[in-house]
């Protein structure tokens, strides 16, 4: 991933270009990202957008992540019975 980002950065050759790795969610919950492999290659403060920061960037608005969670919650409630049927198979 780091190689791809640096290649894209080099191709753009502009001082306004920036590259980062976007991670849609943190599998470690509220704790700091802890997978050791990416931690060796990325400075998470300046090269990674994780979870809320990522979605707010994609949506170009600070509340995008919270809005997305609300949508997931509404849709989840709409499918609650179907989800329960799938999860409680005999």
C-alpha positions in Angstrom: 0.0 0.0 0.0 2.8 2.4 0.9 4.5 1.7 -2.4 1.2 2.5 -4.3 0.7 5.7 -2.4 4.2 6.9 -3.1 3.9 6.0 -6.8 0.6 8.0 -7.1 2.3 10.9 -5.3 5.2 10.8 -7.7 3.0 10.7 -10.8 1.0 13.7 -9.7 4.2 15.8 -9.2 2.3 18.7 -7.6 2.9 20.5 -4.3 -0.9 20.4 -3.7 -1.1 16.6 -4.0 -1.3 14.6 -0.8 -1.7 10.9 -0.4 -3.0 8.8 2.5 -4.3 5.4 3.3 -8.0 5.3 4.1 -9.3 2.7 6.5 -13.2 2.7 6.7 -13.4 1.4 10.2 -11.1 0.6 13.1 -11.4 -3.2 13.9 -10.1 -2.4 17.3 -13.1 -0.3 18.2 -12.3 2.9 20.2 -8.8 1.7 21.0 -5.9 2.7 18.9 -5.3 0.8 15.7 -3.1 -2.0 16.6 -2.3 -4.3 13.6 1.5 -4.5 13.7 2.2 -4.7 10.0 0.8 -1.3 8.9 2.1 0.3 12.1 5.6 -0.4 10.8 5.1 1.4 7.5 2.7 4.3 8.2 2.7 7.3 10.4 -0.9 7.1 11.5 -1.1 10.8 12.4 -0.2 12.1 9.0 -0.6 9.2 6.5 -3.8 7.4 7.5 -7.4 8.4 7.7 -9.2 6.0 10.0 -12.9 5.5 10.7 -14.7 8.8 11.4 -11.9 11.0 9.9 -12.1 8.9 6.7 -15.9 9.1 6.3 -16.0 12.8 7.0 -13.4 13.3 4.3 -15.3 11.2 1.8 -18.6 13.0 2.6 -16.8 16.4 2.6 -18.6 17.2 5.9 -17.9 16.8 9.6 -21.1 14.9 10.4 -20.9 12.3 7.6 -19.7 9.5 9.8 -22.5 10.1 12.4 -25.1 10.3 9.6 -23.8 7.1 8.1 -24.1 5.3 11.4 -27.7 6.6 11.8 -28.6 5.2 8.3 -27.1 1.8 9.2 -29.2 1.9 12.4 -32.4 2.7 10.6 -31.8 0.1 7.9 -30.9 -2.5 10.6 -34.1 -1.9 12.5 -36.0 -2.3 9.2 -34.4 -5.8 8.7 -34.4 -6.8 12.4 -36.8 -9.8 12.0 -35.0 -11.1 8.9 -31.6 -10.8 10.6 -32.9 -12.7 13.6 -34.2 -15.5 11.4 -30.9 -15.8 9.7 -28.9 -15.8 12.9 -31.2 -18.2 14.8 -31.2 -21.0 12.2 -32.0 -24.5 13.8 
